[in-house]
Amino acid sequence: MNALRKDDLSLPLPPRSHETRRRQVAGLVLEESQVARFNAVLSRIDPNAPQISADQVVTLARWLQDLPRERATAVLSERLARVEHLRRMLNDDDWEVDGELRERSRMLISYLQQVDDLIPDDQPLLGHLDDALLVELAWPAFRDETLDYGDFCRFRSQARPRGNARERRLAWEADCLAEAALLQQRRDVRARRYAGGEPMPMLFRVS
């Protein structure tokens, strides 16, 4: 079985259409009130996230159904795996999460724990589409923090810093600063090399 590339797992939100009003997903009718509740949760998690329509969900569902089963499952699983990473971050005593971000994380996780949400979880394949879509649209609110946490976890596993939680976090921050300084030094060396080189000889003269 070939591993799917990251760019194979996109979950593209279809553009809004003013001409179609499709509401049925796997035989279920998406009510306006349900879509409004979904959008309300999304807005509370990330006020900058786009609002969705029932027609967009239907379009996305049909797109997902047309994919090979392995890829469709992987698309959904990739988003749900992000939430597991978020859970680990919230429960890690070595990582301090801002109170507002922690509350947003809890709202996201709480929605995913609901069985009877926009699309009931017991629906084959599509049952977790709304969960994955919520993660996809709200993820910009968590991206930077989870990337930093992932980098910290790699550092902690490889360097095994000693001390308490605060000292381990400080050790990671010092390592980040040292790595950034080294990268800047290499850039400076390259810049001096190009700037300080001998001028190119003139091969042609235009008269």
N, C-alpha and C positions, 0 to 999 in steps of 0.2 A: 504493500500500500504506500503510495507516494505521499509525502508530507505536503500539506497545502501551504503555500506562501502566505505571508501576512497580507499582501495586496489581493489575495483571492478571497479574503474574509470580510470585505467591505459590506456595510449595511446602508446602502444609499437611501436617503429619504426622498421620495418622489416629489416633484414640484407640485404645488397646489393647482388644482384645476377648478375653474369656475363653470365648466360645462357638464361635468359628471357628478353624480351624487350617489355613488355606490356605497352600500353599507353592510353587505353580507360577507362574512368570513367563515368558511367551513360550515355553512348553513346557519350561522348565528348572525343576528342583526345587531350592529353596533348602534346603540342609542346615543342621542346627543348628550344626554346627562352623563353617560359613562365616559364619553370622549372628554367632556368638560371636566370631570373629576381627574382624569388622567393628566390633562393640561394643567390643572390646578396644582397637582403634586409636582409635576415637572417644573412649573414656575417657582414653587417654593424651594425646590432643590437648586435650581439655577435660573434666576430671573432672565438671563440672556438667551436661554434656550428657545428655539422656535416652537410655536404651537402647532399641533397637528390636526388634521381633519380625518373623519371616518374614511373618506375616499382615499387618502394617502395610505392609511393602514391596509385597506383592501388591496390597493395596488402593490404594496410591499409584500403582502401575504401571497398574492398570485406570483410575484417574482420569485419568492422563496420556494413555492411549490414547483416551479419550473426548473429549479436547480437540481443537480444530482443530489441524492439523499445525503451522501457523505458530506458534501460541501455545505448543504443547507444546515445540517446538524452542527458542523464546525463553526458556521457563522454565528449561530445562537450561543454555542458553548463558549466561544471566545469572550463574549460580553459577560456571561455569567461567571467566568473565571476571573474577570476583573473585580467582581464584587467579592469573591473569596479573598483576593489580595487585599481588598479594602477591609474586610473583616479582620484579617491577620494584623493589619496596621493598627486598627482600633484596639485590639486586645494585646498589643505588644507593649509591655511595661517600659521598654527602652525608647519608645517613640512617643513624643508628646504631640497630641493633635489639638489644634485650636478649637475652642468650644463651638463656634459657629459651624466649622467644617464637620465636627463630630455630629452635630444635630442634623446637618444635611445628609451625612452618611447614614444615620439611623432612619431618616425618612425614605431613602432609597432602598435600604435593606428591608424595611417594613413593607414597602409595596411588593417587593419580590416574594415575601413570605405569604402574601394573600393568594388563596387558591382561586377564588371567584372574582377576578379583577376584570380588566377590559376584555381580555380573551381568557376564558377559564383554562387553568393549567392542564386539565385532563384532555384537552383537544390534541390529537396526534399532530406532531411537528409544530403546529402553529400556537400551541398553548403557551409557549414562552416567548412568542414574538413581541408582545407588548412589554414584557420584562426586558428583553434585549434592546428594544427600541428606547425605553426609558434610560437604560444605562448609556446607550450610544449618545443620546441627545444631552444628557446631563453630565457626561464624563469630563468636559472641559473644566468643570468646577473642582474636579479631583485630580486631574492629570499631573500637575506639577508636584503635588504632595506625594502621590503614589510613586512617581519616578524617583523622587528623593529617597523615599522609604526603601524602594527596591535597591538603590545604590548603597544605602546604609546596610541593608541585609547582606549584600555581597561583601562589603567591607568587614562586617562583623564575622562572617563565616570564614573569610580568608585571613584576616589579621588577628582575630580573636583578642580584641582589646580588653584589658583588665579594668577593674574598678566597678563603680556603681553605674546606674543607667545614665546619669548626667555625664560622667567621665567617659563612658563609651561613645556617647553622642558627640562630646567635644573632640574625641580622638578622630571620629569620622569627619567632622568639620575641618579639623586641621589637615587631614589627608586631602580633602577636597581643595583647600587653599593651596597646598603644596603642589597638587596636580595642576591647578590652574596657573600657578606661577611658572611651573616647568613648561607648560604649553605656551605661555606668553614669551618665555625666554627663547624657545625654539622659533617662534614667529619673528622675534626681533633679530635673531641670528640670520634667518633667511632674508629678511628685509635688508639688513646691512650688506649681506653678500651680493644681492642684486644691485643695491644702490652704490656700493663701493667698487664695483668691478671696473675694469678698463673700458674706455669708450670703444664702441664698435668702429672699426676702420671704415673709411668711406671708399666704397668699391666703385661707385660711378659718380661722375660729375655731370651735372646738367648745365649747359651753357645756353 
